[in-house]
Amino acid sequence: MEDFDIVIIDDDPMTGELTKDLLVDAGWKVLLIDDSTKAVEQIKKIMPRLVITDIMMPGINGMEICKTLKSNPETKGIKVVILSGKSYESEKQRAMMLGADFFMAKPYNVETFSKAIKEIMDNTKKIKPPPPPVISKKNISIRNIKSDLSENQIRLTAYGIRSLGKKLPVSSSKYGRQTLCFSIETKDDILICDAGSGLYDVGNDIKTKKPYKNIWLLLTHFHLDNLIGLPHFSPLLDSSYTINIVGPNDPERSLKDVIKTNLYSSFSPISGKPKAKINIYEVLEENYKLSNNIKMATMYSNHPTTTMTYLLNINGFRIAYSPDSEIWEESTAFQDYNERFGKFTSGFDVLIHDSYYNDKDYESNNHKGHSSISILTKFVTRNRIKSFIPVNINSEYDDKDIDDMEKVAMDIIKKSKSISTVTFMKEGDQKIFEIKKSSR
């Protein structure tokens, strides 16, 4: 087969032939392919230096061709130029995300086209996604906000405690309607647990009231309840922030794929790319150190899809965050998770845990991945957990339903003569915890 420098894939004969003629006149050997379904196979045989492809074509679109070439070790070194009239900014971002070396809009300038291709071929002007802007001293020092916490204090704020229901609720609630999101603050650090719809308010508070520039975001799993607020987190659009996103990998979706889809792809609900520095940490069941004062252990939760529980040790003060987790009834044979989770959380200072169902509803919904209030409370008292906060509350429950759940929990605690306390936090509620010297 004849050697070619450049392969053009375009089903439009006018544009395809014009592009070919310009490049042939510039001295290259060029092959024009008008059937996209045969393109990848021919490219593998020819192994050109450069591929120029349209996006919208019958058969296989240009984005898929780019992805196929760039994900194959044999062909990933071939430069790819996306040439298309579909020149939305989101399409440019998508092309770069899939590995394209350049995006060129139709109609292109015929006088400069060959020169631009030569620069790409010579690797003197390979276009990549623009890097985040350099963080300048001016960006860092705009606000002089200091933490109001002492070294011995931890602040827990509830920004969302609800599940995402089958439809949006129309009634108000004193407990709020936002989906899962909590912040945990120390004098020097902030951790955000899950990216539910409450994350929007966390972002606004950080930008206007908080001193933190290094943010940890802990994602438990990839259900919509826990991710819906991610694209709307305002520090993402500010180059003075560093955002460390922690989460599991699921066989169907990796953490990196989730971040790309929510923040960089054409499916993202926002326009514009993040400017903050983003670090992605994929975690397994292991021990980690987030800062000088914060250690973290992880374990898999009893919940559909790969779901994490985060066990935090902040200078000896221990907080467990497990918003999607089913603790089994005592009478079942499935005791392994209960025992294992109990060993992890025994004696903890705070447990933030799934309590999706009241006892009546749990009877017909057990073994579906969510806990009931009575089973959770008995687990807490049995494992001598000091304080627990039920979360992921069924979106269909009104205030009376939740008040009744709190009474059930308090009655169990009273009868067991336990030291445990229960708090159903409302949206916007804060709790300040003091770290005792013996805990440090």
N, C-alpha and C positions, 0 to 999 in steps of 0.2 A: 504493500500500500504506500502511496506517495506521502512524503513528509509534508506537513503543513505547520506553519508558525501559529496561525490563528484559525479558530473555528467560530463561525457565526451561526447562531440558531435564531431564525426569524421566519415566521410563516407569511409575513408581508413581503411579496416579491419586490416591490418598489424600494422599500427601506433596506431590505436585505441586499439587493444588488447594488444600491448606492453605497452602502457601508463596505461591501466587498471591493468595489471599484476604487474607492478612496484608499483602502489599505494596500491593494495590489499596486496602485500607482506609487505608493510610498516604499515599495520594494519587498513586501512580505508575500509569502505563499498562503493563500486563504481558501478555506472550504466553507461554502454556505450550505447549511442543512435546514430544510423547510419542514421536516417532520420531527417534532420534538420527541416522539416516542422512540425514535432510533438514535437520538443524539448521544446519550450516555455510552451506549455500546460502541459507537464509532469513535468517540473521544478516547475511550480506553485503548482502542487499537492504534489511534494516531498519536496520542499523547502530545498535544500541541502545547505551546508555551502559554497561550491565552485563549479563553473562551468568552465570547460576547453573546449574551442571550437576552431576548425579550422576556417580559413577565407573562403577559396574557396570551397564551397560545392554546390551540386545541391539543388534547392529549395530556402532556405533562407541562406545567407552567415553569417559568424560568427560576422561580424561587426553589422549587423542588429539585431542579437540575443542579442549582448551586449547592443546596444542602447535600445532595448525593455525592457530588464531586469532593466537597470539602470534608465530608465525614469518612471518606475512603482513603486509607493510608497511601494507596497507589496513585491517587489523583489529587490529593489535597494540595500538592505543590503547584498545580496549574492555577494561574491567576484567572479570576472571574470578574467580568464587568457586566453589571446589569444595565441594560439599555431599554428604557421604557417610557411611554407617555404617562404611565401611572406614577407620577412624581410627587405623591404626598410625602410629607416629612416622616410619617409613620412607616411608609414603605421603604424609605431610605434606611431608617433605623432597623427595620426587619431584615433588609438585605445584608447590612453589616453584621447583624446578629448571626446570620446564617453563614457568614464567612466571606462575603463578597469583598473584592479589593477596591471596587469603585462602583458608584452609581451615577449614570449619566441620563439626563432627561431628554426625551424626544419633544420637538425636533432639535437636533444638535447643530452646532455651528460647523459647517462643512470645511471652513477655512482652518479651524484649529483642531479638528477631530483627530487627524493623523498624528499631530504633535502630542496630543494628550495620551493617545494609545502608546506612542513611543516612550513617553515618560513612565507609564505604567510598566511596559515591557522591560525597561532599563532599571526598574525599581527605584527611580529617583523621586517619584511622587506617588507612592502607594498611599491611598487614602484609607484611614482607619476611623472608627468612631472617635469624635473629639474627646480627649481626656477631661476629667473633672477640672474646673479652674483651680489654679494654685491658691492655696489658703494663705492669704496675706495677713500681716500683723493687724492691718486695718480691719479686716473681717473679724478677727478674734476679739478685738478690744472695743467693739462698738458699745457693748453694754457692760456695766460694772455691777453685775448681780452676784451676790454671795449666798451660799446656802444658809437657811435658817435652822438647820439641824446641827446638833452637837455630834461629836465623834461617837457618842454612846446611844444615838437615836436612829430609828428606822421608821420611815413613813410609808404606809401602805394606802394607796388610793384606788377606789373602785371607779372605773370609767365605763364598765359594761358588765352586767352579771347575767344577761339573758341568753337564751338560745335563739336561733333564727327559725321562725315558724313557717307554716305553709303559706301564710299570707301576712302582709304587714298589718300590725294591730292598729285599730282606730281609737282605742280608749287609752287614756293616760294612766300612769302608775307611779306611785310614790317611790317605787324601786327602780324606775327607769325602764327604758326599752332597748338600750344599746346592747349589742352582742359583746362577747367576752373580751375584756381588756383590763389589766391591772398594772399599776406602776409600783415599784419598790425602790425607795430612795434612801441613800445614806448621805453623809456630808459630801462624799467625793464621787459617788457612783449612782447611776440610775439603770434599773432593769425594767423592761416592759414585757409583760406576759401576755402573749397572743395579740393578734392584729385585727380584732373584731371592729365593729363600727365605732366603738369608743376610742379607737386610736386617733381619730380626727381631733378630739379635744385634748388628748395627751400632747400631740404635736403643737397645738396652739399654746398650751401651758408651758411647754419646754421653751418655745421661742420667745415668750413674753415674760415669764416669771422665774425660769430656772437657769442655773449656771452651767448645766452639763453640756459638754461638747462631744463626749464619747458616750454613745448610747448602745445598750445591749437590748436586742429584741429577741425574745425566746418564743418560737412557734412550736406548739405541741403537735399539730398535724395540719392537713391541708383541706379540711372541710370549709365551706364558704363562711360559716359563722365566725371562724377564727382568722380569716384572711381578708374579709371584705373591706376593711379600713386601710390596708397596706398602701394602695396607690395614693391615698389622701393624707399621708403623714407628711406634714409640711417641712420638717427638717431635711427630708430627702432632696428638696429643691434649693438647699442652702449649702454652699461649698465649705462653710466653716465647721460642718458636723462630720463626724465619723460614725457610721451606723453598722454595728456588728449583728448580723442576722444569724441566729442559731436555730437548727431544726433537724429533723430526721430525714432520711431518704426513704421514699416509698417505691416499690417495684414499678408502679404505674407512673409516678412523677417524682423526679429528683428535686431536691431543694433548689438547685440552680435553675431548673426548668420553671419552678413556681415563681421565682424572683424575676426571671426573664419575661414570663407571660404577664405578670402584674405590673412591671415597671418599664419594660423595654419593647414589648411587642406591639403590633397594631391592635391587639385586643385590649390593651391597657385603657382604662376609662379616662386617663388624663393625657394631655398633650405635653410634649417636652420631656427631656430625659432628666434623671436625677443628677444633681450636681454634687451631692455629698459623696464622701468616700464610703464605699460599701464593701464590707468584708463578709464572706459567707462561710459559715462553719457547719459542716455536716457531722452530726453526732451519733454515736452508738451508745450502748449501755457502758458507761465508763465514768471516770472521775476527771474533772477539769478545774482549771484555775482561771477565773475571769479577771481578777485584779488582786492586789496585795491583800485585800480584806474579804474577798468573796471566793468561796470554793463551790463547785457545783457537781453533783452526781446526777445521773440519769437512769431511768428504768422505763421499760415499755409498759404502757397502760393496757388494761383489759377493755379494748374498744376497737371497733372495726377500723381498718386501715392502720398503717404504722403510726402510732401515737406515743408521744413522750410524756413522762412525768418528770418535772424538774425539782430536785432536792437541793436547796440552797443553804449554805452555811456562811453567815455573815458575822465574822468575829465571834463565832460560837452560838449565835442566835440562828435557829434552824426553821426554815420555811419550806413547805412542800406545796407545789402547784400542780394540780392534777384535775383539770376541769372536765375531762372526758374519760371516765373510768367507772367500770361497774364492779362494785364490791358484792360478792355473792352472799346469799342467805346462809346462815350458820348450818342449816339442815342439809345443804347440798353436799355432794361429794367433791365439788370443785373448790377445794380449799387451798390449792397451791398459791393462787394469786393473793388471796387474803393473807396467808401466812407470810409470803414474801414481801408484800406491801407493808404489812405490819412491822416486819423486822427493819425495813427501811425508815419508817416514820415513827417508830416507838419513841415516846418522850419528846416529840417535836414541839416547838413553841407555837407554830401556826400551820394548819392544814387548810388550803383552799381547794375544795373538792366538788366534783360533780354531785348534784342533788336534783336531777332533772324531774324526778317524779315524786308525787306524794304517795303514800302507801297504797291507796286504793288503785291508782292508775298503774302502779308498778306490778300489781298482781297479773295484769294482762299484757305487760310489756317487759317482763323480766328476760334476762339473757339477750338483750338487744344493745347492750353497751353503755347503759346509764344506770345510776344508783338511785335508791329511794332514801328518803330522809331518815327513817327509822334504822335501816341497815347501816347507813353512814354513821349515825350517832352512836350506835352500839359499837361499831368498829373504833370510833374515836375514844370512847370511855375505856374500852378493853385495852387499848394501846397507850393509855395515859397521855394523850395529846392535849396540850394545855388549852388551845383555842382553835376553833374551826369555823370556816366561812363557807356555807353552801353556795355554789354558783352553777351556772348553766341551767338556770331555772326555766322550766317550760314556758314558752312565750304565751301560751293560752291561759296561764294562771293569772287571776286578778289579785289584787292586794289582799283580800280576805283569804284566798287560797294559800298565799305565802305566809301570812300571819299565822294561819292554822298549822303550817309546817313548822314554824318556829316554836309554837306551843308544844307540839309533839316532841321536838328535840329537847326542849327544856324539861319536860316531864320525865323523859328517859334519863337525863342527866341527874335530876333530883332523886329519882328512885334508886339509881345506882350509887348515889353518894359520891359522884365523881368530882374531880377538881376542874374538869373541862368546862369551857364556856362556848356558847354558840352565838354568832352574830350574822344576821342576814343584812349585809351591807346594801345601802341604797346608792344609786348612781351619784358620784360626787363625794360620797363619804370618805373620810380619812381616819386612819388609826395610827397613833404614834406608839411605838414600842421602845422601851428602854432596855439596852443591853447591860445586864448585870456584870460586874467585874469578874465574877466567877465563871461567866460564859466566855470571856475573852481568852 
